Amino acid sequence: MERTEDAIQKATGARPIGFRGPGFSRSTLLFNILKEKKYLYDASTLPTWIGPLARTYYFRQSNLSKEERKKLAKDCLVPFLMALKTIKPFIWKLVDKSELLEIPVSTIPILKLPFHFSYLHYLAKVSVGLMNSYLQTAISLCKLTNTEPSFLLHPLDLIGGDLIPELNFFPSMDLSSSYKAELFDIVMEKMTANFNLINMSDHANEILKKGNLPRKLAV
């Protein structure tokens, strides 16, 4: 974590105050470290039933060894219970009585289907119209349920296989970087028309100001 912090600060000039675990992994030890390092929030929860299936499939398509693929596929099946988790922010209560804000990656309310950019890419390959309809459904249900979405972006959402062919086993890496940029503009225009877009740190501070968040024991 310290090496990552140093790299981020060197690249951006800012120290990170939020954390998302690789593969949405988390633990009480991790939460304690985040509190010790004065992180404002964690964002390692993805409340969906489809994520584990998608990760299992793409890891099996990768150039990892058979043993590595088998282990990752097994690990990916564990988070199915995450589909039962809330999509709205809450507070983790840690063993030492301290607390940590959790901001889940938003999935479509009720349906619990992901709608972050990686999934929109896949739909766009079928039809940009289908992608727009799916995104509009997500936006409409967010508004209906008073959900302020936390919209996840990956570096590969804007980088295609034309720039990094070694990662062509990831979804939508057959799309060019320029086309991904075009899709990004379409999606962000739609999000901007419906929500006030801010960075995650500002979002976390706004959530904490409102207060009255549910509390869950971190185990």
C-alpha positions in Angstrom: 0.0 0.0 0.0 2.8 2.4 0.8 4.5 1.8 -2.5 1.2 2.4 -4.3 0.7 5.6 -2.3 4.1 6.8 -3.2 3.5 6.1 -6.9 0.2 7.8 -7.0 1.5 10.8 -5.1 4.5 11.1 -7.5 2.2 10.8 -10.6 -0.6 13.1 -9.4 0.8 15.3 -6.6 -1.9 14.2 -4.3 -2.0 11.5 -1.6 -4.9 9.0 -1.9 -7.5 9.1 0.8 -9.8 6.4 -0.6 -9.1 2.7 -1.3 -10.6 0.0 -3.6 -9.3 -3.5 -3.1 -8.0 -5.4 -6.1 -10.9 -7.6 -7.3 -13.0 -5.9 -4.6 -11.2 -7.8 -1.9 -11.4 -6.6 1.7 -10.6 -7.7 5.3 -10.7 -6.3 8.8 -6.9 -6.1 8.8 -7.2 -3.9 5.7 -9.8 -1.7 7.3 -7.6 -1.2 10.3 -4.6 -0.2 8.1 -6.8 2.3 6.3 -7.9 3.9 9.6 -4.3 4.0 10.8 -3.3 5.7 7.6 -6.2 8.2 7.9 -8.1 7.1 4.8 -11.5 8.8 4.4 -13.3 5.9 2.8 -13.1 2.4 1.4 -14.9 1.4 -1.9 -14.3 -2.3 -2.2 -17.9 -3.5 -2.2 -19.6 -4.5 -5.5 -23.1 -5.6 -4.7 -24.0 -7.8 -7.7 -24.5 -11.4 -8.5 -23.0 -11.3 -12.0 -19.5 -10.0 -11.2 -18.0 -13.3 -9.9 -19.2 -15.0 -13.1 -17.7 -12.4 -15.3 -14.3 -12.5 -13.5 -14.2 -16.3 -13.6 -14.8 -16.3 -17.3 -12.2 -13.7 -18.2 -9.6 -15.2 -16.0 -10.1 -18.5 -17.7 -9.5 -16.8 -21.1 -6.3 -15.2 -19.9 -2.7 -16.3 -20.4 -2.3 -17.3 -16.7 -1.1 -20.7 -15.8 -3.7 -23.5 -15.2 -2.9 -23.4 -11.5 -3.4 -19.6 -11.3 -6.6 -19.7 -13.3 -8.0 -22.5 -11.1 -7.2 -20.6 -7.9 -8.7 -17.3 -9.2 -11.8 -19.0 -10.5 -12.3 -20.5 -7.0 -11.8 -17.2 -5.3 -14.2 -15.4 -7.7 -17.1 -17.7 -6.6 -16.9 -16.5 -3.0 -18.4 -13.0 -3.4 -21.8 -14.3 -4.6 -23.2 -13.2 -1.2 -22.2 -9.6 -2.1 -25.4 -9.5 -4.2 -27.3 -9.3 -0.9 -25.4 -6.2 0.2 -26.7 -2.7 0.1 -25.8 -0.4 -2.8 -25.9 2.7 -0.7 -23.1 4.0 1.6 -22.7 2.8 5.1 -20.3 2.8 8.0 -18.1 -0.2 9.0 -17.7 -0.6 12.7 -14.2 -1.9 13.4 -13.1 -4.0 16.4 -11.4 -1.1 18.1 -14.7 0.9 18.0 -13.5 3.2 15.2 -15.5 3.6 12.0 -14.8 3.7 8.3 -17.1 4.9 5.5 -17.9 2.4 2.8 -19.0 3.6 -0.6 -20.2 0.6 -2.7 -19.7 0.6 -6.5 -23.2 1.3 -7.7 -25.2 -1.4 -9.4 -28.6 -1.0 -10.9 -31.1 -0.7 -7.9 -33.3 -3.8 -7.5 -31.7 -5.7 -10.4 -28.2 -5.6 -8.9 -26.6 -5.5 -12.3 -23.4 -3.6 -12.9 -23.5 -0.5 -15.1 -20.0 0.8 -14.8 -18.1 1.5 -18.0 -16.6 -2.0 -18.5 -20.0 -3.5 -18.8 -21.3 -0.7 -21.1 -18.5 -1.5 -23.5 -19.8 -5.0 -23.9 -23.3 -3.7 -24.7 -21.9 -1.1 -27.1 -20.3 -3.9 -29.2 -23.8 -5.2 -29.8 -25.4 -1.8 -30.2 -24.7 1.8 -28.9 -28.5 2.2 -28.7 -28.6 -0.9 -26.4 -25.9 0.6 -24.3 -27.8 3.9 -24.0 -31.0 2.1 -23.1 -29.3 0.0 -20.4 -27.6 3.1 -18.9 -30.9 5.0 -18.9 -32.6 2.2 -17.0 -29.8 2.4 -14.4 -30.1 6.1 -14.2 -33.9 6.0 -13.9 -33.8 3.4 -11.1 -31.1 5.3 -9.3 -33.4 8.4 -9.3 -36.4 6.3 -8.3 -34.6 4.8 -5.3 -32.8 8.1 -4.4 -29.4 6.4 -5.0 -26.5 8.7 -5.7 -24.3 6.5 -8.0 -20.7 5.8 -7.5 -19.5 5.3 -11.1 -16.5 3.1 -11.5 -13.8 3.7 -14.2 -10.8 1.5 -15.0 -7.7 2.6 -16.9 -8.6 0.0 -19.6 -12.0 1.7 -20.1 -10.1 4.2 -22.1 -7.2 2.1 -23.4 -7.7 -0.5 -26.2 -5.8 -3.5 -27.3 -4.1 -1.3 -30.0 -2.0 0.1 -27.2 -1.7 -2.8 -24.8 -2.0 -6.1 -26.8 -0.7 -8.1 -23.8 -4.0 -7.5 -22.0 -6.3 -8.5 -24.9 -7.9 -11.2 -22.7 -9.7 -8.5 -20.8 -13.2 -7.6 -21.9 -13.6 -5.1 -24.8 -9.9 -4.9 -25.5 -10.7 -5.5 -29.1 -12.1 -2.0 -29.2 -9.7 0.8 -30.2 -8.6 3.4 -27.8 -10.2 6.1 -30.0 -13.6 4.3 -30.0 -13.5 3.9 -26.3 -12.9 7.6 -25.9 -16.0 8.2 -28.1 -18.1 5.9 -25.9 -16.7 7.6 -22.8 -18.0 11.0 -24.1 -21.4 9.6 -24.8 -21.7 8.0 -21.3 -20.4 11.0 -19.5 -22.7 13.4 -21.3 -25.6 11.2 -20.2 -24.4 11.1 -16.6 -23.8 14.8 -16.5 -27.3 15.5 -17.8 -28.7 13.6 -14.8 -26.2 14.1 -11.9 -23.8 16.6 -10.6 -20.5 14.8 -11.2 -17.8 15.1 -8.5 -14.7 13.1 -7.5 -14.9 10.4 -5.0 -13.3 12.4 -2.2 -15.8 15.2 -2.5 -18.6 12.6 -2.7 -17.4 10.9 0.5 -17.3 14.2 2.3 -20.8 15.0 1.2 -22.1 11.6 2.4 -20.5 12.1 5.8 -22.0 15.6 6.1 -25.5 14.2 5.6 -24.9 11.6 8.4 -27.5 9.1 9.6 -25.7 6.2 7.8 -26.4 2.6 8.8 -23.6 0.8 10.6 -22.3 -2.7 10.0 -19.8 -4.7 12.0 -16.7 -5.5 10.0 -15.9 -9.2 10.4 
